[in-house]
């Protein structure tokens, strides 16, 4: 069972917005056993849309279109779909009723004709009621292919996918069972892991696949399996995961389906009743941002200091100025002092720190661009390690965050 996703809008093609809709739809389709064959982005242009619809019909069992269903003149998806189906637009009473109720409840002003025209639908379409906007979704069928048109506004699209689209697809099609398990690894590159797992990959059955997903200091290993027998797929997946873990035990941190690395850190700290404080320089508060993005951080996270300037390291973190003069702000000694002092300041069990040169210029230190020191202070000991993360500023910062969380997780998992 294959699907194609078509996103419509000049704003995507000129880079004004990022197409997050396709990622969401792909994930939800995959969860119910539908594989996405292709994702296409097209202009607000009738000829381009018609061409894409015809090509998609030849590629897929299900075609999902997002965007271009609004009330303005540049929203041409509905009229173009009507043309593709050799159809006309007529007013749908149920859609108009939904729009009127929405206006009465939330808008508090008279309906204009442009809003009333949102109730126009191809006669061959089944309306998918939009509970959060005036543009309805549409379900049409042609030559054994299902076409589904959805508004481009993400929260409207998501509600329609969950409430209307997925239940209808499940009902119409006999779907296979798809299962993914994604193992999180940190500290080894993709090629090194691939060399380790070469024989393991060769022994996988045809309906299972291992994918490598590298990203700034971590590699996700995604095992995928597809088949009709759900119980057999689950049993086989469990066996293959059990075989895989010993091969990567030194870099394995858990399953993405369970927790991200920051969630794993949070979970471990919470379960053990431990607390954390952070002193960040080159990472600029990113570690704290990632940890506090999840609810419940107040149970383990005492606070952080973004000591970006040298003066703040001296005045707030109480780093000895002579230590900085001797070793410079980007050094093992300063990272160590930052981690120890922030732990003392916040009375926490653990302290972590980052200091480095993210570039593009060297700043207050002579250290080469990409040099980063990460410090860890625990109840028993403290240490700092030196890393070289390349010469791209964003890459250096993100790698620093990942490595700091990785080092922290190793420490808090020891006891």
C-alpha positions as CSV (number, residue, x, y, z in Angstrom):
1,X,0.0,0.0,0.0
2,X,1.6,3.2,-1.2
3,X,0.8,6.9,-0.8
4,X,2.1,10.1,-2.3
5,X,1.9,13.5,-0.6
6,X,1.6,16.7,-2.6
7,X,2.1,20.0,-0.8
8,X,0.8,23.1,-2.7
9,X,2.1,26.6,-2.1
10,X,4.7,29.1,-3.4
11,X,5.6,29.8,0.2
12,X,7.2,26.4,0.5
13,X,9.1,26.6,-2.7
14,X,10.6,30.1,-1.9
15,X,11.7,28.9,1.6
16,X,9.3,31.1,3.4
17,X,7.9,28.2,5.5
18,X,9.1,24.7,6.2
19,X,6.9,21.8,5.0
20,X,6.2,20.1,8.4
21,X,2.9,18.8,7.1
22,X,4.5,16.1,5.0
23,X,6.6,14.8,7.9
24,X,3.5,14.5,10.1
25,X,1.4,12.8,7.5
26,X,4.2,10.4,6.5
27,X,4.7,9.3,10.2
28,X,0.9,8.8,10.7
29,X,0.5,6.8,7.5
30,X,3.5,4.7,8.3
31,X,2.0,3.9,11.7
32,X,-1.0,2.3,10.1
33,X,0.9,0.4,7.4
34,X,0.9,2.8,4.5
35,X,4.3,3.5,2.9
36,X,4.9,6.9,1.4
37,X,6.3,6.5,-2.1
38,X,7.0,10.2,-2.8
39,X,6.6,13.7,-1.5
40,X,6.2,16.5,-4.0
41,X,5.9,20.3,-3.5
42,X,4.3,22.4,-6.3
43,X,3.4,26.0,-7.1
44,X,0.0,27.6,-6.8
45,X,-0.3,26.9,-10.5
46,X,-3.2,25.0,-12.1
47,X,-1.1,23.2,-14.8
48,X,1.6,22.2,-12.3
49,X,-1.1,20.8,-9.9
50,X,-2.9,18.9,-12.6
51,X,0.4,17.3,-13.8
52,X,1.3,16.3,-10.3
53,X,-2.1,14.8,-9.7
54,X,-1.9,12.7,-12.9
55,X,1.6,11.5,-12.0
56,X,0.6,10.7,-8.4
57,X,-2.4,8.6,-9.6
58,X,0.1,6.4,-11.5
59,X,2.3,6.0,-8.5
60,X,0.1,5.5,-5.5
61,X,-3.0,4.0,-4.0
62,X,-3.6,7.1,-1.8
63,X,-2.8,10.7,-2.8
64,X,-2.9,13.3,0.0
65,X,-2.8,17.0,-1.0
66,X,-2.3,19.8,1.5
67,X,-2.6,23.6,1.0
68,X,-4.5,25.9,-1.3
69,X,-7.9,25.4,0.2
70,X,-8.3,28.9,1.7
71,X,-10.8,31.6,0.7
72,X,-8.5,33.9,-1.3
73,X,-7.9,33.9,-5.1
74,X,-4.5,32.3,-4.9
75,X,-6.1,29.2,-3.3
76,X,-6.8,27.2,-6.4
77,X,-6.6,23.6,-5.2
78,X,-10.4,23.0,-5.0
79,X,-11.2,24.3,-8.5
80,X,-8.2,22.4,-9.9
81,X,-9.3,19.2,-8.3
82,X,-12.8,19.7,-9.7
83,X,-11.2,20.1,-13.2
84,X,-9.1,17.0,-12.7
85,X,-12.3,15.0,-11.9
86,X,-14.2,16.6,-14.7
87,X,-16.6,18.0,-12.0
88,X,-18.2,21.2,-10.9
89,X,-18.4,22.9,-7.5
90,X,-21.7,23.1,-5.6
91,X,-22.6,24.3,-2.2
92,X,-22.5,21.6,0.5
93,X,-25.1,22.3,3.2
94,X,-23.3,20.5,5.9
95,X,-20.1,22.4,5.3
96,X,-22.0,25.7,5.2
97,X,-23.7,24.8,8.5
98,X,-20.3,24.1,10.1
99,X,-18.9,27.5,8.9
100,X,-22.0,29.4,10.2
101,X,-21.7,27.7,13.6
102,X,-18.0,28.5,13.7
103,X,-18.6,32.2,12.8
104,X,-21.4,32.5,15.4
105,X,-19.3,30.9,18.2
106,X,-15.9,32.4,17.5
107,X,-15.8,35.2,14.9
108,X,-18.8,37.3,16.1
109,X,-19.2,39.1,12.8
110,X,-21.3,38.6,9.6
111,X,-20.2,36.0,7.1
112,X,-18.9,37.4,3.9
113,X,-19.4,35.8,0.5
114,X,-15.8,34.8,0.4
115,X,-16.3,32.7,3.5
116,X,-19.7,31.3,2.3
117,X,-17.9,30.1,-0.9
118,X,-15.7,27.9,1.3
119,X,-18.7,25.6,1.3
120,X,-18.4,25.0,-2.4
121,X,-17.3,21.3,-3.0
122,X,-16.9,19.1,-6.1
123,X,-20.0,17.0,-6.5
124,X,-17.9,13.8,-6.4
125,X,-16.3,14.7,-3.1
126,X,-17.1,13.6,0.4
127,X,-16.6,16.5,2.8
128,X,-14.3,15.9,5.7
129,X,-15.5,18.3,8.4
130,X,-12.9,20.8,9.7
131,X,-13.6,21.5,13.3
132,X,-11.0,24.2,13.6
133,X,-11.3,26.2,10.3
134,X,-13.6,27.1,7.4
135,X,-11.8,25.0,4.7
136,X,-13.2,21.4,4.7
137,X,-11.1,18.4,3.7
138,X,-12.2,16.4,0.7
139,X,-12.2,12.6,-0.1
140,X,-12.5,11.6,-3.8
141,X,-11.8,8.3,-5.7
142,X,-10.7,7.8,-9.3
143,X,-9.4,4.6,-11.0
144,X,-8.9,2.8,-7.7
145,X,-6.9,5.7,-6.3
146,X,-8.1,7.7,-3.3
147,X,-7.5,11.5,-3.4
148,X,-7.6,13.4,-0.1
149,X,-7.3,17.2,0.0
150,X,-6.5,18.9,3.3
151,X,-6.0,22.5,4.4
152,X,-2.4,23.5,4.8
153,X,-2.8,25.0,8.3
154,X,-0.9,22.4,10.5
155,X,-3.3,22.2,13.4
156,X,-6.4,21.9,11.1
157,X,-4.6,19.3,9.0
158,X,-3.6,17.2,12.0
159,X,-7.1,17.1,13.4
160,X,-8.5,16.0,10.0
161,X,-5.8,13.3,9.6
162,X,-6.6,11.9,13.0
163,X,-10.4,12.3,13.1
164,X,-11.3,11.6,9.5
165,X,-8.5,10.4,7.2
166,X,-6.8,7.6,9.2
167,X,-10.1,5.9,10.2
168,X,-11.4,6.0,6.6
169,X,-8.1,4.6,5.2
170,X,-8.2,1.8,7.8
171,X,-11.8,1.0,6.9
172,X,-11.2,1.0,3.1
173,X,-7.9,-0.9,2.8
174,X,-6.5,-4.2,4.0
175,X,-3.3,-2.8,5.5
176,X,-0.1,-4.6,6.5
177,X,1.5,-4.2,9.9
178,X,4.6,-2.0,10.0
179,X,6.9,-1.9,13.1
180,X,9.9,0.3,13.8
181,X,12.3,0.2,16.6
182,X,14.9,3.0,16.7
183,X,18.0,2.5,18.9
184,X,19.9,5.6,20.0
185,X,23.7,5.5,20.0
186,X,26.1,8.2,20.9
187,X,29.9,8.5,20.5
188,X,30.6,6.5,17.4
189,X,30.3,7.5,13.7
190,X,28.0,5.9,11.2
191,X,30.7,4.1,9.3
192,X,32.3,2.5,12.4
193,X,28.9,1.2,13.5
194,X,28.1,-0.1,10.0
195,X,31.4,-2.1,10.0
196,X,30.4,-3.7,13.3
197,X,27.0,-4.6,12.0
198,X,27.9,-5.8,8.5
199,X,27.2,-9.5,9.1
200,X,24.1,-8.7,11.2
201,X,22.6,-6.7,8.3
202,X,23.3,-9.5,5.8
203,X,21.4,-12.0,8.0
204,X,18.2,-9.9,8.2
205,X,15.2,-11.4,6.5
206,X,13.9,-9.7,3.3
207,X,11.0,-8.0,5.1
208,X,13.3,-6.3,7.6
209,X,15.7,-3.4,7.0
210,X,18.2,-1.5,9.1
211,X,18.7,2.2,8.4
212,X,21.4,4.5,9.8
213,X,20.3,8.0,10.7
214,X,23.3,10.1,11.8
215,X,22.9,13.6,13.3
216,X,25.6,15.6,15.1
217,X,27.2,13.2,17.5
218,X,24.5,10.5,17.5
219,X,23.4,7.8,15.2
220,X,19.9,6.3,15.3
221,X,19.6,2.8,14.1
222,X,16.1,2.1,12.8
223,X,15.0,-1.5,12.4
224,X,11.8,-1.7,10.2
225,X,9.7,-4.7,9.5
226,X,6.5,-5.2,7.5
227,X,4.1,-8.1,7.2
228,X,0.5,-9.3,7.5
229,X,1.0,-11.3,10.8
230,X,1.4,-8.7,13.6
231,X,2.3,-11.2,16.3
232,X,5.0,-12.8,14.1
233,X,6.5,-9.3,13.2
234,X,6.6,-8.3,16.9
235,X,8.2,-11.6,17.9
236,X,10.8,-11.4,15.2
237,X,11.6,-7.7,15.9
238,X,12.2,-8.5,19.6
239,X,14.6,-11.3,18.6
240,X,16.5,-9.0,16.2
241,X,16.8,-6.2,18.7
242,X,18.0,-8.7,21.3
243,X,20.7,-9.8,18.9
244,X,21.7,-6.2,18.0
245,X,22.1,-4.6,21.5
246,X,25.2,-6.6,22.6
247,X,26.9,-5.4,19.4
248,X,26.5,-1.7,20.3
249,X,26.3,-2.0,24.0
250,X,29.1,0.5,24.6
251,X,27.2,3.3,22.7
252,X,23.6,2.3,23.2
253,X,21.4,4.7,25.3
254,X,17.9,3.5,24.7
255,X,15.0,3.5,22.3
256,X,13.8,6.6,20.5
257,X,10.2,5.3,20.8
258,X,10.7,5.4,24.6
259,X,12.8,8.5,25.2
260,X,15.1,11.0,23.5
261,X,18.5,11.5,25.1
262,X,17.3,14.6,27.1
263,X,14.2,12.6,28.2
264,X,16.4,9.7,29.2
265,X,18.6,12.1,31.3
266,X,15.5,13.6,32.9
267,X,14.0,10.2,33.6
268,X,17.2,8.8,35.2
269,X,17.7,11.9,37.4
270,X,14.0,11.9,38.5
271,X,14.0,8.2,39.3
272,X,17.2,8.4,41.4
273,X,16.1,11.6,43.1
274,X,19.2,13.5,41.8
275,X,19.5,17.2,40.9
276,X,21.4,19.1,38.2
277,X,22.8,22.6,37.6
278,X,24.4,23.8,34.4
279,X,27.1,26.4,33.5
280,X,27.1,27.1,29.7
281,X,29.4,29.3,27.7
282,X,29.7,28.3,24.0
283,X,26.4,26.4,24.0
284,X,24.6,29.5,25.1
285,X,21.8,27.9,27.2
286,X,20.9,25.2,24.7
287,X,21.4,22.3,27.2
288,X,19.0,24.0,29.7
289,X,16.6,24.7,26.8
290,X,16.4,21.1,25.8
291,X,16.0,19.8,29.3
292,X,13.2,22.3,30.2
293,X,11.3,21.7,27.0
294,X,9.8,18.6,28.8
295,X,7.4,18.9,31.7
296,X,8.6,18.0,35.1
297,X,12.1,19.5,34.8
298,X,11.6,21.4,38.1
299,X,11.9,18.1,40.0
300,X,15.6,17.6,39.1
301,X,16.8,20.8,37.3
302,X,18.1,23.5,39.8
303,X,19.0,26.1,37.3
304,X,21.7,27.3,34.9
305,X,24.1,30.2,34.3
306,X,24.9,31.2,30.7
307,X,28.3,32.7,31.5
308,X,29.1,33.8,28.0
309,X,31.5,36.7,28.8
310,X,34.7,36.1,30.7
311,X,33.5,38.7,33.3
312,X,30.4,36.5,34.1
313,X,32.6,33.5,34.7
314,X,34.5,35.6,37.3
315,X,31.7,37.6,38.9
316,X,28.9,35.0,38.9
317,X,30.6,31.6,38.8
318,X,33.4,32.7,41.0
319,X,36.2,31.5,38.7
320,X,39.6,32.7,39.8
321,X,40.7,35.4,37.3
322,X,44.3,34.1,37.6
323,X,43.2,30.7,36.5
324,X,41.7,32.2,33.4
325,X,44.9,34.3,32.7
326,X,47.0,31.1,33.0
327,X,44.9,28.7,31.0
328,X,42.4,30.9,29.0
329,X,38.6,30.7,29.1
330,X,38.6,27.7,26.6
331,X,40.5,25.1,28.6
332,X,40.1,22.0,30.7
333,X,40.8,23.9,33.9
334,X,38.0,26.4,33.3
335,X,35.5,23.8,32.2
336,X,36.3,21.9,35.4
337,X,36.0,24.9,37.6
338,X,32.7,25.9,36.0
339,X,31.1,22.5,36.6
340,X,32.3,22.4,40.2
341,X,31.3,25.9,41.0
342,X,27.8,25.8,39.5
343,X,27.2,22.6,41.4
344,X,28.2,24.4,44.6
345,X,26.2,27.5,43.8
346,X,22.9,25.6,43.2
347,X,23.6,22.9,45.8
348,X,22.9,20.2,43.2
349,X,24.1,16.6,42.9
350,X,25.6,17.1,39.5
351,X,27.1,20.0,37.6
352,X,27.9,20.2,33.9
353,X,29.7,22.9,31.9
354,X,30.6,23.9,28.4
355,X,33.3,26.3,27.3
356,X,34.7,26.5,23.8
357,X,35.2,28.4,20.5
358,X,32.2,27.9,18.2
359,X,33.5,30.3,15.6
360,X,33.7,31.7,13.1
361,X,36.3,33.9,14.9
362,X,38.5,32.9,17.8
363,X,37.1,35.4,20.3
364,X,38.7,35.7,23.7
365,X,40.8,32.6,23.4
366,X,43.5,31.4,21.0
367,X,41.9,27.9,20.9
368,X,41.1,26.7,17.4
369,X,37.6,27.1,16.1
370,X,35.6,23.9,17.1
371,X,37.5,23.3,20.3
372,X,35.2,22.6,23.2
373,X,35.8,21.5,26.8
374,X,32.9,19.8,28.7
375,X,33.1,19.5,32.5
376,X,31.2,17.1,34.8
377,X,31.1,17.4,38.6
378,X,29.5,14.6,40.5
379,X,29.2,13.9,44.3
380,X,32.4,11.8,44.1
381,X,34.6,13.4,41.5
382,X,35.0,16.0,38.7
383,X,36.7,16.0,35.3
384,X,36.7,17.7,31.9
385,X,37.3,16.5,28.4
386,X,38.5,18.2,25.2
387,X,36.6,17.8,21.9
388,X,37.1,19.1,18.4
389,X,33.7,19.5,16.6
390,X,34.7,21.1,13.2
391,X,34.5,24.7,12.0
392,X,30.7,25.2,11.5
393,X,29.2,27.2,14.4
394,X,25.8,25.5,14.5
395,X,27.4,22.1,14.2
396,X,29.8,22.9,17.0
397,X,27.1,24.1,19.4
398,X,24.8,21.2,18.7
399,X,27.5,18.6,19.1
400,X,28.5,20.2,22.4
401,X,24.9,19.8,23.6
402,X,24.7,16.2,22.6
403,X,28.1,15.3,24.0
404,X,27.4,17.0,27.3
405,X,24.1,15.1,27.7
406,X,25.8,11.9,26.7
407,X,28.5,12.3,29.3
408,X,25.9,13.2,31.9
409,X,23.8,10.2,31.2
410,X,26.9,7.9,31.5
411,X,27.7,9.4,34.9
412,X,24.2,9.3,36.4
413,X,23.7,5.7,35.2
414,X,26.7,4.4,37.1
415,X,25.1,4.1,40.5
